[in-house]
Structure formats: C-alpha cells, structure tokens
C-alpha cells in the first residue's frame, strides 16, 4: 500500500511493507533484495527497504539528495570511519556526500530514506567526484548508545535521541504504551515516521514494523495512535539540506537516476 | 608569461598537507598531492599533524582494529591507489613519528622536503622499517640528496625540535582534526579525498592546470 494525501500545505505518504513485493537486485556485484515503499515518481519521497547479502565491500557511493539509512537488523561496518553500525542505528548524509565502502553482515535490513528521488552514483565515476559536496555532513547514532528519557506528564511514553536537533537533521525514537495518541508537529523539510516495533494506527490505516509515514509541510499532521501492544516509532527529520540536489535532466543526475533504476 | 602565471599561483595559493607518516591515508594521498603539484604548478608543504603523541619512541600496540576491518580498509585502498596498496606492509606496531617530523623540518629547510617525505613513507609502509630510528631517517635523507651526517647532528642536538613542535601546535590551533588534512588556498579538505575534489577546489579559486594556463 502506498498512499499519498495532500491537506493544504501538508503532504503525507503512507507505506505498508507487508503488502509490497520483494524483488532481487544487483549493483556492481553487490546483491540484495528490496521493496520500493515509496517510489518518488511524483516528485515526493523515495523510501526503499533493502536486505543486502553479506559482503565485505559495498562500493563507495553517494546520492544526490539528503539521506537517512535506518538499520533495522544485521550490521554495517564503515571501516574508514571506524563505525560499526548496529540496530537500531541511523546514518545520515547530506546531498552529494559520499560514504563507504562498508561491509554488511548476516541478517541485514535497512531503510534508505530520501526526501525525493536520490539516484545512485559510484565514486568510481570521476565526473561525479567533481560534484562532491565538500561541506556535506555525515552523522550517525545508535539506540544502544542513548538512554531513555521519560516524558513528563505523559505516562507510558519515553524517548531516545539518536541524532540531536542541534546537528541539523534530527532522529528521535519514541516508545508508547498501547492506545496512546502521539501528537506530532509539522515538518517543513520533511520527516519519516517509522514503526520499529508494535503497530500504530494513522490516517485510518494500521502500520506494523517497518511501516512508515512521510510528512512534509508546516501544518500538523494527524496523530499516531499506538496499537494494542504499544509501539516504538522513529522520527527522522530532514533540515534545509533536503531542498538541495536531486535528480535533474542533465549532468551526473541522468547517470545517477539510471544507476538506481538499474540496481532496483 | 607562463613562468609568471605559475609564480603568481605559488604565491597566492598555499597548499599545505597536514599529515602523519604513520597514517595510511597520508601515505596514499601522496599520489594526489604530487600530481596536483605537477599539473597545477604548485609547491605543497607537508606539515606534521601528530596523531599519536602518546606513543613512546619504542612504539606501541595498534588499538581499535581487527583483521576484518583491516582487510576491508585495505580493499578500499586498493580501489583508490592500487599500486601503493599492493606494496603496503602495514606495521604491526604504532611507530613514534616525532623524530621523522624533526627530520622533515630539516629537509624543508634544505628544500628537499618532497623527496624526503616520500622516502620516509616508503621506509615505513613498504620496507617495514622503524621511522623512530635515526638510521632509517638518515638513509631516507641520503636518498633524497640531503647531507645525512648534518641531519644526524641536528637530530642529536635537537636543532629543529622547537620549530617542529611549533608546527604541531599550529596544526592544533588551526583546528586540524583529521589526517591528512589539505589546505588548498581558501579551502580545507579534512581527510583523504579524491584527486578530482582537489581539482574542483582549486579551479573554483581560479587556479587552472598548466595545460590550460599555457594555452591562454
């Protein structure tokens, strides 16, 4: 199920992986299966769920938009940065900011989340290297490294900060007991809300792990209501960099779009 | 005209590489820097960014690494610099690099910094030698055309020690945190980067490669 809605200045997209087909893919010898949760074909968000086969090296590459990677299981090891990302883990890059190579262990599963179609560009492409964003931010955070904080006045709700607001993009994990309705703010640059455990009811649909909603706009979107077993929801908010880059009809963007299309 | 253009660039666009001999990324970035110097008529200066001041002269254990991570890193180095990666023999101990920095300051004073730093990198990363030992540095100096006897005396007397320490502190004051860090005119590039990134950084400042400059 992919559902897009527009309410005034607010747009929301829902994606339910339980009804989305898996497909096999390959890029430069790296094999995986994927689900296209949101295609971005309407100019909106692009969200893809990947399960990479274990590999020592996924080649260095970049995407032409900002990106969150949300690691749900397995691990990803970025040797150059001495980073071994474990679930629940998040890795953020600004547009045109290369990362990797990285290795992928067994049971890998990650959500790749863009505000718009991001394409894929190997850093083996020398022309693309000319387009690297030298001031691009690379941020990461892991659930195991953060402590839970109770929310005063809200019994049954606690949260962890994986990437703090001060960094620009922000990632917060919120755990809610069954039946709690979670009010949420608007998201001027776009925000993914991913169910990492339990379920939520939102906009008349039930989303289970790892179902998601994407919201963009100043207006407040509708509340998320935790299902009967409660829910953990991860909020991944973009900042102004979400407006930068993207696929155009010229330069490396064409190659990046083609490479992504070929891969998935 | 051509000479003037190059001279202007050398004066206006300082290129400084903050690096440590014990850093593998500093070792492989040499190719990019040497090529940049040749193609853009620049004179890079290599300055110390002392990664491990805690390591004693006899060396110390390598921390925070495992075989799998080392293998993954080496795979990437093979992509970035196949020839250098193929010849690399990573040392099994962290080496003390300050004495080599002192010798580099001596080489800079005698206008042989480029061949000398290459010799020290080769000694450590290819020949498996200990760069904390005076004889390793004297051999590199000799190969670079320096007076190794004079260098030996300077190292013994600590002639360049204070100046080298000043360089190390200057890197700290400049906020250098990654090794290598390249200063290309007004642009700082922290960490290893592709040659094309450095080209773009220079060309955005109006510095063109020699073949374009010459055809003007």
Interface residues (C-beta under 8 A of the other chain):
Chain A: X56 X57 X59 X60 X77 X79 X80 X82 X101 X102 X103 X123 X124 X126 X127 X129 X130 X132 X134
Chain B: X64 X68 X69 X71 X72 X73 X75 X76 X79 X187 X189 X192 X193 X194 X195 X196 X197 X199 X200 X201
